[in-house]
Amino acid sequence: MSRDSFSFDPRDIDARVGRPEGTSDQASRSKRYAPPDSGSEPPRHAQADRQLTPENQDRPRAYELGHRTFPLRESEVQAMADLGTFRVVSPADLARYAYSGDIARMEREVRRLRGQGLVVERTLPTSGRNSFRVLGLTRTGKRLLCATNRLPENQAIYHGIVKLREAKHDAELYRLFHAELKRIQGEGGRPLRVILDYELKRLVNRERERLGERRNDPLEVRAIAERNGLTTVEGKIPLPDLRLEYQTADLELQCIDLELATRHYRPRGLAAKTKAGFALYSPREDARRLRRILDEQELTARIFAL
């Protein structure tokens, strides 16, 4: 459910951003990419080698921002790093991945973060009487997280829950990331940077706007796609929901573009994502329908179930 490639609202992103590098080779599941400074060791993401300190040993540390002091446990800073990276996360997934399934501890720490004005929570209506909770950073939370230097400088950090109608889908990207991270770490790799479609859209649209009247020229559009490690499909640039840059066990730098597909995908949209070479994930209950759509269009792609 990536947003339209060429419509950009500047409120969509308020982040430290670095330009994602890549190649246009979509033949393999992962693509090599060149870091900004290939002569230095790439910075690790906060998810690399993460360990949850037992609560009785995780003593608060004082973090200062302006004239305020915030006492935070290591686990709370790690949780803030996840919220800042993915913009919105569901409490259930935060407990599962950041707190090793300890829901009670997660709830206690989220209450403390909310009480200090660092985290915001929203309850969103879904179908019928059901609802869905999401968490995100406040502007103060983002500023404090930036001051901790917990994330690489080129990692975008988000705050606020901007578009409620997209929040549930966006929150599921955290689970998508961890599914792919499990594969990468299982092969001896480690994550470096997470790039959401907000950031890719920002980069692509900025380059197109600079072209003025040539912004729709097919050759120019193709060149923009290649510079950003993407490809064109029927003259357009499909954007993945999430790009993950990582280092392999052999110290090679690669990236993979991930798409969270659901039953609401139209056949044409799903085909475009497939032709763009994205790794497709879907909720388990939607996978069969999506495979049938691909079969009807004689497209071959593996769909990984979440």
C-alpha positions, 0 to 999 in steps of 0.5 A, spaced: 500 500 500 505 504 498 502 511 497 502 514 490 509 515 487 508 522 485 504 526 490 508 529 496 505 532 502 511 536 505 508 534 512 509 526 510 516 527 513 520 531 518 526 527 519 534 527 518 535 524 511 540 521 507 540 519 500 539 512 499 544 509 494 542 503 490 543 500 483 537 498 478 538 491 478 532 488 480 533 481 478 535 478 485 532 479 491 537 483 494 541 489 491 548 491 492 548 498 494 554 503 495 554 507 502 556 514 502 563 513 504 565 506 502 572 507 505 569 507 512 565 502 517 557 503 516 554 505 522 549 499 525 542 500 526 539 500 533 536 493 531 543 490 531 545 486 536 540 488 541 539 485 548 533 487 553 536 488 559 532 485 565 528 490 568 531 490 575 538 491 572 535 497 567 537 503 571 534 510 569 539 514 566 538 522 566 538 525 559 538 532 558 534 536 553 534 544 553 532 545 561 529 539 562 531 532 564 528 525 562 530 519 566 530 513 561 531 506 562 535 503 556 529 499 554 525 505 553 530 509 549 530 502 544 523 503 544 523 510 542 528 508 537 523 503 534 517 508 534 522 514 531 524 509 525 517 506 523 513 512 525 507 508 528 508 501 531 502 497 535 503 496 542 502 488 541 508 488 536 512 493 540 512 488 546 513 482 542 519 485 538 522 490 543 520 487 550 521 479 548 513 478 549 513 482 556 507 486 555 506 488 562 513 491 562 512 494 555 505 498 558 509 500 564 514 503 560 510 506 555 506 510 560 512 513 563 514 515 556 507 518 555 507 521 562 514 525 560 511 527 553 515 523 549 510 518 546 503 519 543 498 514 543 492 513 539 486 508 538 483 508 531 477 505 529 477 499 524 471 494 522 465 494 527 466 495 534 474 493 533 479 498 534 487 498 533 492 502 538 498 505 535 504 509 538 509 514 535 514 519 538 512 526 540 516 532 537 519 532 544 521 525 543 524 525 536 528 531 539 531 527 545 532 521 541 536 525 536 540 527 542 542 520 544 545 519 537 542 512 538 541 511 530 545 512 524 546 519 522 542 517 515 537 514 519 530 518 518 526 519 524 519 521 525 514 523 529 507 524 530 501 520 527 499 524 521 494 520 517 490 516 521 487 512 515 494 509 513 496 508 520 494 501 521 498 499 515 504 503 517 504 500 523 504 493 520 511 495 517 514 494 523 512 486 523 514 486 516 521 489 518 522 483 523 520 478 518 526 480 513 531 481 519 530 474 522 532 472 515 538 476 514 540 475 521 540 468 520 545 468 514 549 472 519 548 479 516 546 486 520 541 491 519 544 498 517 538 503 515 531 503 514 528 507 509 520 508 509 516 510 502 515 517 505 523 518 504 523 515 497 517 519 495 521 525 497 527 524 494 524 521 487 519 527 487 524 532 489 528 530 483 522 530 478 520 537 480 527 540 478 526 537 471 521 542 470 517 541 463 521 535 463 519 531 469 515 527 465 520 525 460 520 517 460 528 517 459 528 522 465 524 518 469 528 512 468 534 515 470 531 518 476 529 511 478 536 508 477 539 513 481 535 511 487 535 504 486 528 503 483 526 501 476 520 503 472 514 499 470 509 502 464 513 509 465 512 510 472 516 508 478 513 503 483 515 505 491 516 499 496 513 500 503 520 499 506 527 499 504 532 495 508 539 496 507 544 491 511 551 488 511 552 481 509 556 476 513 561 477 507 561 484 509 557 486 502 553 492 503 546 490 500 539 493 500 532 489 499 525 493 497 519 490 501 512 490 500 506 489 504 501 486 500 493 485 502 487 483 499 485 490 498 490 490 492 488 491 485 491 486 480 494 492 476 497 494 482 500 488 485 503 486 478 507 493 478 510 491 485 512 484 482 515 487 476 519 492 480 522 486 483 520 487 490 520 482 496 512 481 497 509 479 504 502 479 506 498 477 512 497 469 512 489 469 510 491 474 504 496 470 501 492 465 497 488 470 494 494 474 492 497 468 489 491 467 485 492 474 482 499 473 480 497 466 477 492 469 472 497 474 470 502 469 469 507 472 474 512 468 478 513 471 485 514 468 492 509 471 497 512 470 504 506 470 509 507 474 516 
